[in-house]
């Protein structure tokens, strides 16, 4: 017989076991009421969770459901859909498996926080989720397999999350379909822990409307190949029914949660760190509703904080500290009355009051009951162990992990537990606000990230989402505002520790980095490639000195494969690197002339930045913050410097002023790096930012060349083609000289007896052209060869000289020939003064002035004496008019022929 005491103990133990079993079942399945009819749900557990089920009756090695010999359409199109919710996660969580003959399945789902691993026709595919999965929430998943196209599409809650291509393989029929149970003797801790329902397979592709109806719980259609209504063989699984509407997760709006009593600053910190706000009533009705709600949620709190304060300006009540003004608050009778001593808003039965901000009140916070949080800084490689869920219980907050961890408050100290191995990892050092929100210091009990037990480590618990940065106080700002030279966090923590580049301990700044590895590279291209981007801001060409003066920006781009970059921005001005502090390797460049003489250039200013091209390779889980890492092999460094200098140009002035010149700038990598660094000639670029029309030249297209003679890619040639502008030369040289030449030519049409006028005019034009020739020659480099402008001016000079020769011949002919135009025999035109020839001039007595002009008929006999009656000169068989006509035609023909040849040469036709 058992004693009464023993019976009582057994009854107590039995009641305790039944209570724990029912409690843990409510954790693993949503706290939903079981209906007599509805949708069947299976609670499956495999590789028993020792923490939650250690006091339950032994259920074997695992729990699940199996369907033997299913009609699975593995050789045609099909759509497979089901729903699930998880309670906890392992590193691998196989929810569903369609087995076949062999080691690989026909279909398999592996669930994790940020991704799904799907196996279709023996082939694994990863599908990444934009929104991470959360525990105790129902999800609908459909898989669309198009056999002809060999594609598989995944749909989560009615939205397509990805599509993958499959290889054509030969498959075999399915042997069974299993949920949850994976043999722990072969695969330890890889099975699913949670609930599953509505697994159906259709022999075809469902339409978009049908998929939406299934996801939104508007339809509970069953599959024509595999149906959830079939008889499944259960193994230690718990089966219950739910209404269809209960399987759709509803978006829960933030509710009012009441936390234990604390001062106003602490209330504001906790509420913001959880993503909520302290609400403010707009009228008396809102105030009464909020008061009753707070009293219902927490019986021991009669006084609550709300979100108004006049700390910034006395008497001006604002939402938060710097928010908008709230002039129409439902104040209680006689309130506010605290003046500068009571600056924070509270809520009493009668309405809003002002109170001392150091007083203890329960904060009424607009925040969800369960808040998804992330643990950062623990070096955790598995995502599910980084995720926590905050639950609000009577005694405060509890942070329960998706995987192995849990954070609870014990004796006023926050403890970080590993619930799987039943160990304490660390405890939080008490801070200003004793909540594990934001960045806090933790004393380690177990080694974490290489730190030993007893050391202190900083950890971050945050609710900030992807694309956000967590301030020290736990509030969130856009990640783009991190280290942007502006304070965005209230505590200014967003501009602290703005690390950009990480270098290994063995890094040497005098050793060039390795080239980006590429097995297809040729041996000559395995060296580090330096890409040059040259921007010429202005150019000035001095033709007389054969110099090119320029100021330019030289940007060198290379990949530092040894570096890892942190939180790169799209705006390059925020990715600046302080090379003097970091000690970063940088290629050294020298400048040469075309004759390989060094050029002295002035380095005016420089900057170095990292250009973000590659995608982030993940977060650094060893840092208590949102740190995105970028590889140096995918994101180049760009070093820019501004230079000014003179380069010698080797001009060929043979065709001046119709010449085309090319100046060269030579950039040489210094000898210390020539064995492992080369220019990337194909990728290098040069551009001119100024006006393409200089004083003397118009610029062509700039190009980048390599040392073609020896194939030396350590020297980069920048070719600057120039075409001389001929407008100035035409106006200042050709047009004046042409006018002078025409004037000289026109003297051949003067009266042949005006020798002095003809000869003086021609000599004047000759003098002007000689002067012009001297001026042009002095403005150009002295060369041993003739230039086209020299040929032109010499032609003009010799043409004028030849005209002078003809004038002399004509004048001599006049001495030996008879009267011609302008002689005494010719009757002068009216008004023309007769000019007497010098050969017939007589001395006139000037002592007696004639009373009147001497008539022509009374002129001396010497004037009237006829010349030699022969019309031909003794030494020449041509008359004076013939000589004049010959001179005119000859000079015109020579000028015409010369110009044809000259201008064809000038424009490159000859």
Secondary structure as GFF3:
##gff-version 3
##sequence-region A 1 910
A	DSSP	alpha_helix	4	28	.	.	.	ID=ss1
A	DSSP	beta_strand	39	44	.	.	.	ID=ss2
A	DSSP	alpha_helix	50	53	.	.	.	ID=ss3
A	DSSP	beta_strand	64	68	.	.	.	ID=ss4
A	DSSP	beta_strand	78	88	.	.	.	ID=ss5
A	DSSP	beta_strand	94	100	.	.	.	ID=ss6
A	DSSP	beta_strand	107	111	.	.	.	ID=ss7
A	DSSP	beta_strand	115	120	.	.	.	ID=ss8
A	DSSP	beta_strand	123	128	.	.	.	ID=ss9
A	DSSP	beta_strand	139	146	.	.	.	ID=ss10
A	DSSP	beta_strand	151	156	.	.	.	ID=ss11
A	DSSP	beta_strand	159	165	.	.	.	ID=ss12
A	DSSP	beta_strand	174	179	.	.	.	ID=ss13
A	DSSP	beta_strand	193	202	.	.	.	ID=ss14
A	DSSP	alpha_helix	208	215	.	.	.	ID=ss15
A	DSSP	beta_strand	233	235	.	.	.	ID=ss16
A	DSSP	beta_strand	238	242	.	.	.	ID=ss17
A	DSSP	three_ten_helix	244	247	.	.	.	ID=ss18
A	DSSP	beta_strand	255	262	.	.	.	ID=ss19
A	DSSP	alpha_helix	264	273	.	.	.	ID=ss20
A	DSSP	beta_strand	277	278	.	.	.	ID=ss21
A	DSSP	alpha_helix	284	297	.	.	.	ID=ss22
A	DSSP	beta_strand	304	309	.	.	.	ID=ss23
A	DSSP	beta_strand	318	319	.	.	.	ID=ss24
A	DSSP	three_ten_helix	339	341	.	.	.	ID=ss25
A	DSSP	beta_strand	344	348	.	.	.	ID=ss26
A	DSSP	beta_strand	351	355	.	.	.	ID=ss27
A	DSSP	beta_strand	361	367	.	.	.	ID=ss28
A	DSSP	beta_strand	370	376	.	.	.	ID=ss29
A	DSSP	three_ten_helix	383	385	.	.	.	ID=ss30
A	DSSP	beta_strand	387	393	.	.	.	ID=ss31
A	DSSP	beta_strand	396	401	.	.	.	ID=ss32
A	DSSP	beta_strand	405	410	.	.	.	ID=ss33
A	DSSP	beta_strand	413	418	.	.	.	ID=ss34
A	DSSP	beta_strand	423	428	.	.	.	ID=ss35
A	DSSP	beta_strand	438	444	.	.	.	ID=ss36
A	DSSP	beta_strand	456	462	.	.	.	ID=ss37
A	DSSP	beta_strand	468	470	.	.	.	ID=ss38
A	DSSP	beta_strand	476	478	.	.	.	ID=ss39
A	DSSP	three_ten_helix	479	481	.	.	.	ID=ss40
A	DSSP	three_ten_helix	493	495	.	.	.	ID=ss41
A	DSSP	beta_strand	501	503	.	.	.	ID=ss42
A	DSSP	three_ten_helix	523	525	.	.	.	ID=ss43
A	DSSP	beta_strand	528	542	.	.	.	ID=ss44
A	DSSP	beta_strand	547	558	.	.	.	ID=ss45
A	DSSP	beta_strand	563	566	.	.	.	ID=ss46
A	DSSP	three_ten_helix	572	574	.	.	.	ID=ss47
A	DSSP	alpha_helix	579	582	.	.	.	ID=ss48
A	DSSP	beta_strand	589	592	.	.	.	ID=ss49
A	DSSP	beta_strand	601	610	.	.	.	ID=ss50
A	DSSP	beta_strand	629	631	.	.	.	ID=ss51
A	DSSP	beta_strand	637	648	.	.	.	ID=ss52
A	DSSP	beta_strand	660	669	.	.	.	ID=ss53
A	DSSP	three_ten_helix	671	673	.	.	.	ID=ss54
A	DSSP	beta_strand	677	679	.	.	.	ID=ss55
A	DSSP	beta_strand	685	688	.	.	.	ID=ss56
A	DSSP	beta_strand	697	699	.	.	.	ID=ss57
A	DSSP	beta_strand	703	707	.	.	.	ID=ss58
A	DSSP	beta_strand	712	724	.	.	.	ID=ss59
A	DSSP	alpha_helix	727	729	.	.	.	ID=ss60
A	DSSP	pi_helix	730	734	.	.	.	ID=ss61
A	DSSP	alpha_helix	735	746	.	.	.	ID=ss62
A	DSSP	three_ten_helix	747	749	.	.	.	ID=ss63
A	DSSP	alpha_helix	755	778	.	.	.	ID=ss64
A	DSSP	alpha_helix	788	816	.	.	.	ID=ss65
A	DSSP	three_ten_helix	838	840	.	.	.	ID=ss66
A	DSSP	three_ten_helix	856	858	.	.	.	ID=ss67
A	DSSP	alpha_helix	861	864	.	.	.	ID=ss68
A	DSSP	alpha_helix	880	906	.	.	.	ID=ss69
###
